[in-house]
Amino acid sequence: MTLHIAKPRPIMMHSARKTDLRAQFAALVYRVQNDKTQVLLITSRKTRRWIIPKGWPMSGLTPSEAAAQEAWEEAGVKGITHDAPLGSYFYSKTIKTRGGPMPMPVMTIVYPMQARKLASKYPEAGQRRRKWLSPKKAALRVKEPELAQILRKFDARLLR
C-alpha cells in the first residue's frame, strides 16, 4: 500500500468579522549545533515579549510558505520550511475598534523551519531582538502555555 500525502495548497483569502477566530502561521526556526537543537525567539514590537515569527495568511502562499515569509520579515531568516505543522496554540490579540480595544481569538499553526541563513539586514531589523536558545529555555520565556509545550517537546533530530 502506498501512502499519498496531499501537497499543501495556496490560501485564497475571504473576509471575516473582527471578532471571528483568525488563523496565523508561525515558523519555529531551529538549527543544530554540536548535536544540540537551538530555536530562535524574537521579541514582539509593542510589548517586547518573546515570541516566534508569525503572521496572517498570505493570498497565494501555502501556510508553510507564509510562515517562512514571516521568518524572513521579522527575524531575517532564510531556510527550509517543512509542510507538516508541529502543532498549534491559541492566544488573544487586542485590536482597536470604534468602541475601543477588543480581544480577537487567534489560532496559530506552527511549522518547523531549519535556518540556513541569518541576515543582518531584513525588513524588521532594529525593531526586534533575536535570541537562540535551547527548546527548554525558550519554553520558559514564551507566554503561551501551548507554545511552551511545543517548544519543550521539539527535537530537530526527529525531523531528519
C-alpha positions as CSV (number, residue, x, y, z in Angstrom):
1,M,0.0,0.0,0.0
2,T,1.3,3.4,-1.0
3,L,0.5,6.4,1.2
4,H,-0.1,9.6,-0.8
5,I,0.1,12.9,1.0
6,A,-1.7,15.9,-0.5
7,K,0.5,18.8,-1.5
8,P,-0.3,22.0,0.5
9,R,-2.4,24.4,-1.5
10,P,-2.2,28.2,-1.6
11,I,-4.7,30.0,0.5
12,M,-7.5,32.1,-1.0
13,M,-8.5,34.9,1.3
14,H,-12.0,35.6,2.4
15,S,-13.3,38.4,4.6
16,A,-14.2,37.8,8.2
17,R,-15.7,39.8,11.1
18,K,-13.2,41.3,13.6
19,T,-14.4,39.1,16.4
20,D,-14.2,35.8,14.3
21,L,-11.5,33.3,15.2
22,R,-8.5,34.0,13.0
23,A,-5.6,31.9,11.9
24,Q,-1.9,32.8,11.8
25,F,1.1,30.8,10.6
26,A,4.3,30.7,12.6
27,A,7.8,29.4,12.0
28,L,9.7,27.5,14.7
29,V,13.1,28.4,13.4
30,Y,15.8,25.9,14.5
31,R,19.4,25.0,14.0
32,V,21.5,22.1,15.3
33,Q,25.0,22.9,16.6
34,N,27.2,20.3,18.3
35,D,24.3,17.9,18.1
36,K,22.1,20.2,20.2
37,T,18.9,21.8,18.9
38,Q,18.5,25.5,19.3
39,V,15.4,27.6,18.5
40,L,15.2,31.3,17.6
41,L,12.9,33.6,19.6
42,I,12.3,37.2,18.7
43,T,10.7,40.0,20.6
44,S,7.3,41.4,19.7
45,R,7.4,45.0,18.5
46,K,5.0,46.5,21.0
47,T,5.2,44.6,24.3
48,R,8.8,43.2,23.7
49,R,7.8,39.8,25.0
50,W,9.4,36.7,23.5
51,I,7.6,35.0,20.6
52,I,8.3,33.1,17.4
53,P,7.9,34.7,14.0
54,K,4.2,34.6,12.9
55,G,1.7,36.4,10.8
56,W,-1.5,36.3,8.9
57,P,-2.3,34.1,5.9
58,M,-1.0,35.5,2.6
59,S,-3.1,35.1,-0.5
60,G,-1.4,32.7,-3.0
61,L,1.0,31.2,-0.4
62,T,0.7,27.9,1.4
63,P,0.6,28.1,5.2
64,S,4.3,26.9,5.5
65,E,5.3,29.5,2.8
66,A,3.6,32.2,4.7
67,A,5.4,31.1,7.9
68,A,8.7,31.3,6.0
69,Q,7.9,34.8,4.7
70,E,7.2,35.9,8.3
71,A,10.5,34.4,9.5
72,W,12.3,36.5,6.8
73,E,10.4,39.7,7.6
74,E,10.5,39.5,11.4
75,A,13.8,37.6,12.1
76,G,15.9,37.8,8.9
77,V,15.9,34.0,8.5
78,K,16.0,32.1,5.2
79,G,15.8,28.3,5.3
80,I,13.9,25.1,4.7
81,T,10.3,25.0,6.0
82,H,8.5,21.7,6.5
83,D,5.0,21.4,5.1
84,A,3.7,19.4,8.1
85,P,2.9,21.5,11.2
86,L,4.3,20.7,14.7
87,G,1.1,21.8,16.4
88,S,-0.9,24.9,17.2
89,Y,-1.6,27.3,20.0
90,F,-4.2,29.9,20.8
91,Y,-3.8,33.5,22.1
92,S,-5.9,36.6,22.3
93,K,-4.8,39.6,20.2
94,T,-6.1,43.0,21.2
95,I,-7.4,45.0,18.3
96,K,-8.6,48.6,18.0
97,T,-12.3,49.1,17.2
98,R,-14.5,52.2,17.2
99,G,-15.9,51.0,20.5
100,G,-12.4,50.7,22.0
101,P,-9.9,47.8,22.4
102,M,-11.4,44.3,21.7
103,P,-9.9,40.8,22.1
104,M,-9.7,38.8,18.9
105,P,-9.1,35.0,19.2
106,V,-6.2,33.7,17.1
107,M,-5.2,30.1,16.4
108,T,-1.5,29.9,15.4
109,I,-0.3,26.9,13.4
110,V,3.5,26.2,13.9
111,Y,5.8,25.0,11.1
112,P,9.4,23.9,11.7
113,M,12.0,25.8,9.7
114,Q,15.6,24.9,9.5
115,A,17.7,28.1,9.4
116,R,20.2,28.2,6.6
117,K,21.0,32.0,6.6
118,L,20.6,34.7,9.2
119,A,20.8,38.1,7.7
120,S,21.7,41.4,9.4
121,K,19.6,43.5,7.1
122,Y,15.9,42.4,6.8
123,P,12.5,44.3,6.9
124,E,12.1,44.5,10.7
125,A,15.7,44.7,11.7
126,G,16.1,47.2,14.6
127,Q,12.5,46.7,15.7
128,R,13.0,43.3,17.4
129,R,15.7,41.3,19.3
130,R,16.7,37.8,18.3
131,K,18.0,35.1,20.6
132,W,19.0,31.4,20.1
133,L,18.0,29.2,23.0
134,S,17.6,25.5,23.8
135,P,13.9,24.5,23.3
136,K,13.5,24.0,27.1
137,K,14.9,27.5,27.9
138,A,12.8,29.0,25.1
139,A,9.7,27.4,26.6
140,L,10.3,29.3,29.8
141,R,10.4,32.6,28.0
142,V,7.2,32.5,26.0
143,K,3.8,33.5,27.5
144,E,1.5,31.0,25.7
145,P,1.3,27.6,27.5
146,E,0.6,25.6,24.3
147,L,3.6,27.2,22.5
148,A,5.7,26.4,25.5
149,Q,4.7,22.8,25.3
150,I,5.5,22.7,21.5
151,L,9.0,24.1,22.3
152,R,9.6,21.7,25.2
153,K,8.8,18.7,23.0
154,F,10.8,19.9,20.0
155,D,13.8,17.9,18.8
156,A,15.1,18.8,15.3
157,R,16.8,15.4,15.1
158,L,13.4,13.8,14.8
159,L,12.7,15.8,11.6
160,R,15.6,14.4,9.5
